[in-house]
């Protein structure tokens, strides 16, 4: 009799274990290169989500990816549940413009925005480049296809009436590879749309004599005036070796997106993990230090809010 009772107990325990496992759900967040802030955003969100897995049975992973456009495309294809993307590419994907012409993503949904991202150009001092226009005729890494910096670079070139053919070399290295290329004198300049301070730019300015150069002028003024997802930006001096003066440029915001078919409770759980632990989140990278809840739930968001995120914001009294 005792054996039968023990067997029944073990069977019940095994069944319960299978039930618990069956209830576990997994989400994948698209990020960017491992030296960039997008990777930190995804990893930080997953860290906070996974701290509460025992309560909500949601597990999160955030692999390195090709960046903004690649993340949005992966979400559209169902290969990623959520992802980080520049605010301009969120706008274009939802409206079917620019790189997303003919691929309008009606079911793209905003979750929140994160840090500001100035369009950043770093040039070797010995290249002689002092502003963006002086890059023409030189060797420039324009970014890998699918990355936000590649897309923004193409926008800037179009605004100036130029193309990649105006560089003597237009390499397509990923963000994690370009600083080494600059240091090895394989390129004269690299571009990055990124939050600051940035590990890749710190590497570039530490391993070689390099300067951040301004991206200004009439074409940029018009670009900012015509597009609400762009804004003038300043990269503070003293952040990188050999760059003591402020540098003027323009930029976007990093945003966190998903699609309408992702369950409301999943998005709610992710949003709750971030904002219920907001101080902890802000401490996970210097680029997050000045974030505010009010700005994160409105700034740079051109797609509709996902209902799961909206539910949390209403509960907090942040939206009506």
C-alpha positions, 0 to 999 in steps of 0.5 A: 500500500505504501508503495502504491501511495508513493507511486501515485505521489511521484506520478502526480509530481511528474505530471505537475512538472510537465504542466509547469514546463508546458506553461513556460513561454519564450520570447526573443528580442532583436538587438544589434551588434554586441558592442552597441547600446541596442544589444544592452537594451535587449539584454537589460530587458531580458534580465528584468523579465527573467528575474520574474520567470517563476511568477509569470513563466515567461523567459526572454532571450536577446541575441545580437542581430543586424540592427533596426531594419533587420529586427523589424523584418524579423518581427514581420516574419515571425522570427522575433517577437520584439526588437529595438529599432530607430524611430525613423525606421519604426515610422517608415515600416508602419507607413510603408515608406523608404526602405519599406515601400511596398512592405507596409507593416500595418500590424507594427506596434510601439511599446516604448522608446529608450535613449536618444541616438545621434548620427555619429561620424568618427574619422581618422585625424590623418584623413583630413576630414573635418565635416561630413562633406569632406568624407566624399572621395574617402574610404567610409564604412556605411554599415551593414545592410539592414542596420539603422546606421546604413539606412540613415547614411543613405537618407543623409546622402540622398538629402545632400544629392549624393550616393555611396558612389561618391566615396572611394570605398564604401565598406559594409562592415557590421558595427562590431567590426568597424572600429577595428577597421578604422584603427587598422587604417582600412577605412578613413571614417565610420558612422554609427547611429547610437546612444552615448557613451558607446563602447565601439566609439570608445574603442575607435578613439582609444586605438587611433587618433580619431575625431567625431565630426559634425553633421550640419548644414542646409540639407540636414536642417531641411531633413530635420524640419521635414521629418518629425522623427529627426531632431538636432542633437549634441554629443557632449565633449569630453566623452571620448579621448581626444574629443573635448568639444561638443559635436553638433549633429542630428538624430533619432530615438531608439524604440522598442517595437512588436506586432499586434499578434503578440499576446497582450499579457506577454507585452504587459509582462515585459513592460511591467518588468521594465517600469516596475524596476525603472531605477534598476533599468536606468543603472544598466547603461550610462545611456539610460541615466536620464530616461524618464517614463513620460518621454519613453511612452510618447517620444519617437513613437509613430506606430500605435501602442500595443494594447498590452503596453497601453494597459500598463500605462493606464494602470499607472495613470500615465495615459487616459 
